[in-house]
Amino acid sequence: MFNIALPYFKDAEKLAPSDIGTLTALKEIYARTDDFETSNEFKNRLEKIQQGETIETSYFK
């Protein structure tokens, strides 16, 4: 199921790189598929947003 959902979340992140729901989903998908390096990248992005920063550049561009 994660592999089916992943392309849609990638597209959503490209459109809104600061969306907390999308970043959380991507973090979890990558963690559950054992890609901890990418999961940590999204964890870091979430922490920045929670501290009030804005991310304007997509990870996937």
Secondary structure, 3 states (H helix, E strand, C coil): CHHHHHHHHHHHHHHCCCCHHHHHHHHHHHHHCCCHHHHHHHHHHHHHHHCCCCCCCCCCC
